[in-house]
Amino acid sequence: MKNINIVFAGLGGQGVLRASDITAEAAFLTGFDVKKAEVHGMSQRGGSVSSDVRFGEGIKSPMIPAGTADFLVLLDASQKDPNALCCNEKTVVIEPEVIKIESLPNPKGLNVALLGYLSKMLPEIPEENWQKALENNFPEKLRESNTIAFEVGRKANAR
């Protein structure tokens, strides 16, 4: 299997780091070598946040080299240009518009819905490992709404 490089990008408070944590854990539960890196910037003031997740076999560095991202998952469309250097012509860009916000139990679940959407493109990670990672990353009172958000993402069609 080739190594997979995923960049998550958004604004402070949108759940970029949580989304990358869940992805990294789901890949780890599957048995992959996983590395993760974060850039917070001015995130506490709504500024840019990005996180790299790399998984596969023998991952040496947590940082994704320029032009080698397999996926760019945007939690805010404004972060497409600032993260363009990580992309190449084959990079799959997942934009927030693929999810209908009104279909979520809580708009704050966009990050998890985008994970559901991403999960369809990563058959290497079984759905039960995504579900376990979700369970491990949310307190019980938030699990149901996030499980629903994940399913909304899995059922979403590309626009």
C-alpha positions in Angstrom: 0.0 0.0 0.0 1.2 3.5 -0.8 1.4 6.0 2.1 -1.5 8.4 2.4 -1.1 12.1 3.1 -4.0 14.1 4.3 -4.1 17.9 5.1 -6.9 19.2 7.2 -7.3 23.0 7.0 -9.8 25.5 8.6 -10.1 28.2 11.1 -9.7 28.1 14.9 -12.6 26.5 16.6 -13.8 24.5 13.6 -12.5 21.1 14.8 -9.5 20.8 12.5 -7.4 19.2 15.2 -10.2 16.9 16.3 -10.7 15.7 12.8 -7.0 14.9 12.3 -6.9 13.2 15.7 -9.8 10.9 14.7 -8.3 10.1 11.4 -4.9 9.3 12.9 -6.6 7.1 15.5 -8.7 5.2 12.9 -5.5 4.6 10.8 -3.6 3.5 13.9 -6.4 1.1 14.9 -6.2 -0.4 11.4 -2.5 -1.2 12.1 -0.8 1.5 10.1 2.2 3.6 11.0 0.8 7.1 11.7 2.4 10.5 12.1 0.6 13.8 12.7 1.7 17.4 12.8 -0.2 20.6 13.5 0.1 24.3 12.7 -2.0 26.5 15.0 -1.1 30.0 13.8 -3.5 32.5 15.3 -6.1 29.8 15.8 -7.4 31.2 19.1 -8.6 34.3 17.3 -10.2 32.4 14.4 -7.0 32.3 12.3 -5.7 29.5 10.1 -5.2 26.0 11.5 -3.9 23.0 9.6 -2.9 19.5 10.5 -1.1 16.9 8.5 -1.9 13.2 8.9 0.3 10.6 7.2 -0.3 6.9 7.4 1.0 3.7 5.8 4.2 1.7 6.2 7.4 3.3 7.5 6.3 6.9 7.8 9.5 8.9 8.6 8.2 12.5 9.1 4.9 13.9 10.3 5.1 16.8 7.8 3.7 16.4 4.3 6.2 17.5 1.7 5.0 20.3 -0.6 3.0 18.9 -3.6 2.4 15.5 -2.1 -1.0 15.7 -0.4 -3.4 13.0 -1.5 -6.3 14.8 0.2 -7.0 18.4 1.3 -10.0 18.5 3.6 -11.2 22.1 4.0 -13.4 23.0 6.9 -13.5 26.6 5.6 -13.3 27.4 1.8 -11.0 30.4 2.6 -8.2 28.0 3.4 -7.9 26.5 -0.1 -5.4 29.1 -1.5 -3.2 29.1 1.7 -2.8 25.3 1.4 -2.4 25.1 -2.4 1.3 24.3 -2.1 0.6 21.0 -0.5 -1.5 19.9 -3.5 -0.7 18.5 -6.9 -2.9 17.7 -9.9 -4.1 14.4 -8.3 -4.9 15.8 -4.9 -8.6 15.3 -4.0 -9.9 18.5 -2.5 -12.9 18.1 -0.2 -14.7 21.3 0.3 -17.2 22.1 3.0 -20.0 22.5 0.4 -20.2 18.7 0.0 -22.1 18.7 3.2 -25.5 20.3 3.6 -25.2 22.0 7.0 -29.0 21.8 7.5 -28.7 18.0 7.4 -26.5 17.9 10.5 -27.9 17.7 14.1 -25.4 20.5 15.0 -23.5 22.8 12.6 -20.4 22.2 14.7 -20.4 18.6 13.4 -19.2 19.7 10.0 -15.7 18.4 10.7 -17.0 14.9 11.5 -19.4 15.0 8.5 -16.3 15.7 6.3 -14.6 12.8 7.9 -17.5 10.6 6.9 -17.2 11.9 3.4 -13.4 11.3 3.4 -13.8 7.8 4.9 -15.6 6.6 1.7 -12.3 7.4 -0.2 -10.1 5.5 2.2 -11.2 1.8 2.0 -7.9 0.9 3.7 -9.6 1.9 7.0 -12.6 -0.2 7.9 -15.7 1.8 9.0 -15.7 0.1 12.5 -12.3 1.7 13.1 -13.7 5.1 12.2 -16.6 4.5 14.6 -14.2 3.4 17.4 -12.1 6.5 16.9 -15.2 8.7 17.0 -16.2 7.0 20.3 -12.8 7.5 21.8 -12.6 11.2 20.9 -16.0 12.4 22.1 -17.7 12.3 25.5 -20.8 10.2 25.7 -23.2 13.2 25.5 -21.7 14.2 22.1 -21.4 10.7 20.5 -24.8 10.4 19.0 -24.8 13.7 17.2 -21.3 13.0 15.9 -22.2 9.5 14.8 -25.1 11.1 12.8 -22.8 13.7 11.3 -20.4 11.0 10.2 -23.2 9.1 8.5 -24.4 12.3 6.8 -20.9 12.6 5.4 -20.8 9.0 4.2 -24.1 9.4 2.4 -23.2 12.8 0.8 -22.7 13.0 -2.9 -20.1 15.1 -4.6 -21.7 18.3 -5.9 
